[in-house]
Amino acid sequence: MEWFPNKKGLVTGIVSSGLALTPVFMNNVQTFFVNPSNLQPASDGFFYNDEIIESVPVLFLIMASVTGGFLLIGLLMYKELPRESNKEETISSELATVYETSRQSCSKELSGPITKDLDCRTTINNDKLCESLEEDSANINVDDEQPYSNGDVKLHVSPKEALKMKEFYLLSIVSICSFCPFMFVNGFYKTYGQTFIQDDMFLSTTGSVAGVIHAFSRVIVGLIQDKISYKLTSLLLLGIKTVLLFTMVATPYGGKVMYMIWICGLFTTFPLVFVCIPAAVAEVFGTKYTAEIFGMVIFTSTASFFFWPLILHRITSTLGWFGTFCMTATISFIGILVSIVFTETHRTQSLISTSNNGDKEQIRYGSVEYQK
């Protein structure tokens, strides 16, 4: 997103589609290695064959080697965003120019003949006003990717400041409401399918097809979010996910075809966590601390990786598949309600901004605001 600040959603979707493509070959490779004879599971959807169980630890070692190889390639290809060597000096010079211009403007307005028309909200003292301007300019963080927009200088929101903003918590709740159904579908779609489809190879193929669709959907969803907005995109994805989860229990009546359509449909909604929310974080809080703030937003969701599968297994045993689907669909529906109240406002504020209010012009510089 730093390389392509104007295409945050699309670029995030393209890059993250690599993760989504993993099941395309991993599903069938793992199944071929662990269950080459296409043995059928027990009535509860799990395997208890010694031949399969003994192959799992070896599969983990193989997967660790493959993953390590990919990580090494990624590290060798990593490259920092090219930056000018004098960037800091340039930013400091820009801030000094902005401060000096603002100071002179304030001095002129406050000492000129129109002083009586100036309503200074923060202070009526020229020295105190200019001191405030100086203090603000010293603490400002400039968006060096896009320093100017319509004459304004955009600012970044630090992780500490993000914790004080409601958008941070709304994004966190939506992340949880989207991530929990994702964990459920991704971990249990084969287990549920095996309750009425006695073909392990077909189920693996379903996962591979869903992975391809998931990869393409990340790119498409990123493009859609760039064209419309995070709010509308999240409502669309959560709405589809909620409907499919509530009706998932009907797939046995439609057989393999309906099952594959529903699973592929659910996989198309997964980009919400990995594409929409990172791009939304960059839009709302600025690109400088996107990684840190996104990590904070998704922390609670990813922490559930350690216990969520066990909880789901117990819930499935207690409530059955229908109850489990209803519960996960309800979680997704909560995400819809939270997305509705999300305000589509970029909180990266302007260093200096002006607005007309009737016959008065409001001028704001950081925390200093006055009218003339």
Secondary structure as UniProt FT lines:
FT   HELIX           5..7
FT   HELIX           8..20
FT   HELIX           22..34
FT   TURN            36..37
FT   TURN            43..44
FT   HELIX           50..53
FT   HELIX           55..77
FT   TURN            85..86
FT   HELIX           87..111
FT   TURN            113..114
FT   HELIX           115..117
FT   STRAND          119..120
FT   HELIX           126..139
FT   STRAND          148..149
FT   TURN            150..151
FT   STRAND          152..155
FT   HELIX           159..162
FT   TURN            163..164
FT   HELIX           166..193
FT   TURN            194..196
FT   HELIX           200..227
FT   HELIX           230..247
FT   HELIX           248..250
FT   HELIX           251..267
FT   TURN            268..270
FT   HELIX           272..276
FT   HELIX           277..285
FT   TURN            288..289
FT   HELIX           290..303
FT   HELIX           304..306
FT   HELIX           308..340
FT   STRAND          352..357
FT   TURN            358..359
FT   STRAND          360..365
FT   TURN            366..367
FT   STRAND          368..371
//
